[in-house]
Amino acid sequence: MTTMINGSAIRKARKAKKMSQAELAADICTQATISSIENQNSYKNLDILCKVCHRLDLKITDVTHNSRYGDRLFSYIEDDMRRHCYLQANERIGRVSFEKLETQLSKGKYYCYQGYASLYIDDDIEEAVYNFNLMLSQYSQSELAFYRAWSNLGLGLAYQKSGKEDRTERFIEESIKILNQIKNDDKVDFFAIVDLYIDIIAVQVELEHYERALDLCKNILNRLTKSNSIYKIDILEELESKCLYAQGQIVQGTMKQFAAMFVAELRGNTALSDKILKQNQAHIVELVKKELAKNLGDSVMVK
């Protein structure tokens, strides 16, 4: 989650030292990152901000704004929601006083969170739809675009629970449309966008819309590759494999499974790598062991 800072204070200190953005960025980050910090008042990496401030002889407290009511708690709620830890998120939501929320942004987020709590904790579809609709009808600010996408997905999930597939598709597609508009926006946490895409793809798989799910997987995997990031590539590869298996493409699906396993090991996602190795593809692993044993004339270990 991004934190708002006083970018003009950094710009002023840089110019006082007669430094260019490129000089300030040297060996720390890109010039584009410095530009984002100065002009958009936001950063995504505390380590980078600390190094920038050190080079300018500034303290972090010289450039950060005082937090508004609920900001810190909301960051925890959002992290819980993205990890599908709804019970913990709901407990934190209960500690928020709506009357004390100061901005349209925080109020819009609140209704989005409440919608998911109603859907997954209370199993109250009507209340979930009410909260999501409040978010979408009353909070249209540009900085809430991500939460509008999230709320549209929420409505799609609510109608999926109701068995209304046509409405599910409509709101899911609206969520995708918004994400496509903001996925290159540096002011939005790209990893949060990836998480939302993954939830959308999972729904498409459940609805047996395999081609649509594959298109979305390829789209987001391409963006991650360009960013040199392996963030949740293992999960996306496994979702791809499910689609390929469902379409009868067994070899391609199996290759995707093993690709997912290797990336899961790199990311420390042992739950997924173990599931693929010991359950999903255990028969393939046994076949490989037997063939290797024949060729070498001795037993082998395949981890």
C-alpha positions, -999 to 999 in steps of 0.1 A, spaced: 0 0 0 15 34 -9 20 61 18 16 98 10 46 120 15 56 156 9 73 153 -25 79 190 -28 101 189 3 123 164 -15 124 184 -47 133 216 -27 162 198 -9 174 183 -42 175 216 -59 192 232 -29 220 207 -34 220 215 -72 213 178 -80 194 165 -110 168 137 -105 192 113 -122 220 123 -98 197 118 -68 186 84 -82 221 71 -89 226 36 -74 193 39 -55 165 37 -80 154 50 -113 149 86 -123 112 78 -129 109 67 -92 123 101 -81 99 118 -104 70 98 -89 81 107 -54 84 144 -61 53 148 -84 29 122 -71 37 124 -34 39 86 -30 64 58 -27 62 20 -26 96 11 -11 106 24 23 142 15 18 144 36 -13 128 66 5 153 62 34 183 63 10 169 93 -9 164 112 24 199 102 36 215 115 4 196 148 9 204 150 46 167 148 54 149 127 81 119 106 71 98 127 95 108 158 74 89 145 44 60 123 57 25 135 64 7 128 96 -15 97 91 -52 102 89 -76 83 112 -78 47 101 -49 47 76 -27 23 95 -56 0 104 -68 1 68 -34 -11 55 -37 -42 78 -73 -48 67 -64 -46 30 -35 -70 35 -59 -95 53 -84 -91 25 -59 -97 -3 -47 -129 15 -84 -139 20 -80 -138 58 -116 -125 62 -120 -133 99 -90 -113 109 -100 -84 85 -135 -84 100 -122 -81 135 -101 -51 124 -131 -35 106 -151 -37 138 -125 -13 154 -131 14 128 -155 42 136 -171 53 103 -179 87 117 -143 95 123 -132 87 87 -121 120 71 -119 114 34 -140 100 6 -112 76 -1 -113 61 33 -151 59 33 -152 42 -1 -126 17 11 -147 10 42 -178 0 22 -157 -22 -1 -142 -40 29 -177 -43 46 -190 -59 14 -165 -87 15 -170 -92 53 -208 -95 47 -202 -119 19 -176 -142 35 -181 -138 72 -218 -132 76 -228 -151 44 -253 -122 39 -255 -117 2 -281 -89 4 -259 -69 28 -229 -75 7 -246 -62 -24 -258 -32 -4 -223 -23 7 -207 -28 -27 -235 -6 -43 -229 21 -18 -193 22 -27 -200 23 -64 -228 48 -63 -214 73 -39 -176 72 -43 -164 78 -79 -131 96 -72 -103 86 -95 -81 75 -66 -108 49 -58 -107 32 -92 -90 1 -78 -117 -2 -51 -144 2 -78 -128 -27 -96 -127 -46 -63 -163 -38 -55 -175 -49 -90 -157 -82 -84 -175 -84 -51 -209 -80 -67 -199 -106 -93 -190 -130 -64 -223 -122 -46 -244 -130 -77 -223 -161 -83 -234 -173 -48 -270 -165 -58 -266 -186 -89 -272 -156 -112 -244 -163 -137 -254 -135 -162 -250 -109 -135 -218 -125 -123 -203 -121 -158 -214 -86 -162 -198 -73 -130 -166 -94 -135 -162 -78 -169 -167 -44 -155 -140 -51 -129 -116 -62 -157 -124 -31 -177 -114 -9 -148 -82 -29 -141 -72 -26 -177 -74 12 -174 -53 15 -143 -28 -14 -146 -1 9 -159 -8 36 -133 22 40 -110 0 54 -83 -17 21 -79 0 -9 -63 6 -32 -92 8 -63 -69 -27 -55 -56 -39 -54 -92 -22 -88 -97 -40 -102 -67 -73 -89 -80 -67 -105 -115 -60 -138 -98 -93 -137 -80 -111 -129 -112 -93 -157 -131 -102 -181 -104 -139 -172 -109 -136 -176 -146 -122 -211 -141 -151 -219 -118 -175 -207 -144 -157 -229 -170 -148 -198 -191 -114 -213 -198 -105 -192 -229 -112 -160 -210 -92 -172 -180 -63 -181 -203 -63 -147 -220 -62 -129 -186 -34 -152 -173 -13 -144 -204 -20 -107 -201 -9 -104 -165 20 -129 -169 33 -108 -197 32 -76 -176 50 -94 -147 77 -107 -171 83 -72 -184 87 -60 -148 112 -88 -140 89 -100 -112 79 -135 -102 52 -123 -79 25 -150 -78 36 -164 -112 33 -198 -96 -4 -193 -89 -11 -179 -123 7 -209 -140 -13 -233 -120 -45 -216 -130 -34 -218 -166 -28 -256 -161 -64 -261 -149 -77 -244 -180 -55 -265 -203 -64 -297 -186 -101 -288 -189 -96 -283 -226 -79 -317 -230 -44 -303 -234 -28 -327 -210 8 -323 -220 7 -285 -219 -12 -286 -187 14 -308 -171 42 -285 -183 24 -256 -167 21 -276 -134 58 -282 -132 66 -245 -142 43 -235 -113 61 -259 -90 95 -245 -98 84 -209 -93 66 -218 -61 99 -232 -47 117 -200 -57 90 -179 -40 89 -201 -9 53 -212 -16 59 -247 -2 22 -254 1 18 -252 -37 51 -269 -46 44 -298 -23 8 -301 -36 20 -304 -72 50 -326 -64 33 -350 -40 -3 -350 -52 -10 -335 -86 20 -348 -104 31 -377 -81 26 -402 -109 48 -383 -133 75 -381 -106 74 -419 -101 76 -425 -138 107 -403 -140 123 -421 -111 117 -455 -127 132 -444 -160 162 -428 -144 167 -460 -124 167 -481 -156 192 -459 -173 216 -457 -143 211 -492 -131 205 -479 -96 179 -461 -75 178 -423 -76 163 -396 -57 141 -369 -73 132 -341 -50 
